[in-house]
Amino acid sequence: MRIVGVVLLIILIIVVLFVRAHIRIQNGDLVKWEGKWYTKEEIKDTFPPQYIEVPAKNTPEEVYATFRQALLDNDIETALGEIKDSEREKYQKIFSDPELLKKYQTIPEVGQIIKDHEYGNFASYYYKDINEEDSIPFDIQFMKNEYGYWQIEFI
């Protein structure tokens, strides 16, 4: 009889824990991410917010103008300083090729780039080759970092 009572008690505890976990999942207190269960607090600590709105300390146009002038002056370090940190190595390799650098030195003045859209910390601009009337537009992507400075993400 004792064995039956112990088994029933264990089953009751398992059912209560299961129902409690189910209620926490339904309320959003427990979240499964990549096979692991997290509480709301653990999610906030493990995956911090990816979007931070900070006041801008410069404009995409200023960044572009500085970048362009630095390229024209063959000041590659200053030009790279206007590029997002994670992309600098890629552009450093590009600018080390004289042929590619020459192409980048032909980008138009800031007055010829056109804002496509700006949303929060992201901005998109484009320009067309002035020598070709029906040219495909060239894309320029800017991203504002956590300190409020716009940087070139792609050009």
N, C-alpha and C positions, 0 to 999 in steps of 0.2 A: 504494500500500500504506500509506503514511504517513497519508493522508486517512482510510482505513478505520480505522486504529488510533486516530487522534484522535477520530473519531466514536464508536467503541466506548468509549473512555475517558470521553467526555462523557456517553454513555448510562449507563455504570456509575456515574459520580458522581451523576447525577440519580436513579438507582434507589436508591443508598445514602442520599441525602438524603431521598427520599420514604419509605423504610422507617424511617429514624431518626425522621422527623416523625410517622409513623403510630404508632410505638412510644410516643413522648412523648404523643401524644393518648390512646392506650389507657391509659397509666399516669396520666393526669390532669395531666401536667406542662404541657400546652398546652390552653387552653380558648378556644373561639370565643364571643364575646359581641357581639351586634349587628354582625356582619360583620367583626369584628376579632379577631385572635389574641392571646392574652395568656398569659404564663407565670404560675405560681402567685404569684411575687413581685409581678409587675405587677398582678395581680388584687387583691392585698391593698392595694397602694398606690393603685390607681385607685378601688376600691370598698371603703372602710373598713367595719368591722363596723357594722351598724345597731342592734345590741342591746347595751346596756351595763347590767349589773346593778350598781346602787349602793345603799348603805343609804339608807333614807328618812329625811329630816330633818323631815318633817311627815306628816300623814295626809290622805286625800281629805276626810274629815269636817271637819277643821280648815280646809281650803281652802274648802269649801262654806260653812261657818259665817261665815268672814271675808267671802266674796263676798256672801252674803245680807245681812249686817249693813251692809256698805258700800253696797249698793243701797238699803236702807231709810234710810240716812243721806244719800242722794243724793251719796255720795262715789264718783263714777264712776271716778276714777283708781285708787283702791284696788281697786275691783271688777275693773277691767281688769288690774291687777297679778296677779290670781289666774288669769288666762286665759293659755293657751299663746301664746307670742309670735306665731306665724304666724296666729293667729285674732283677735288684738286689734283690728285695723282693722275687721274685720267686726262685732265686738260694739260697737265705738265708734260705728259708724253706727247700730246697733240702739238703743243707749242714748241716742242724740241725738234719737230720736223719742219724745216724751213718752208717747204711747199705748202703745208697745212697752215702754218703761221701766216703766210702771205694771203691765203684765202680769208682767214679771220680778220686780217687787217683791212679788208675791203668792206666790212660791215658798215651799214649806213650810219649817219649822224643820228643823235637821239630824237631829233624832230621828225625823222622818217619812220620810227617804229610806232606801231599802232596797238593800243591796249585792246586785247580781246575780252578779257574779264579779270576781275579781282574778287577773291572770296576769302575773307579772313586773312590768313597768313600766306596765301598763295596768289600769285598774279601771273597772267599769261599775256604775252605780247607777240607780235609778228611783224615781219617786214618782207618786202618783195624786192627782187633784184631790179634795180632801176634801169638796167641795160636791156632787160627782157620784159615786154609788156604783159605777156601771159605767163609769167613765171609762177612757180609754186611758192607759196609763202613759207618763209623760214620761221620757225618757232623759237621763242625765248621764254623760259620758265623761271620765275623768281619765287623765292621762299623767304619768309621773315623768320629769323632765328629767335630763340627764347629771350634774347636781349633786346629785341626790337629792330635789329638791322636786317634790311633786305639783302639777299645774296642771289647770285645767279645759280640756278640749279641745272639748267640746260640751255645751251645756245648752239 
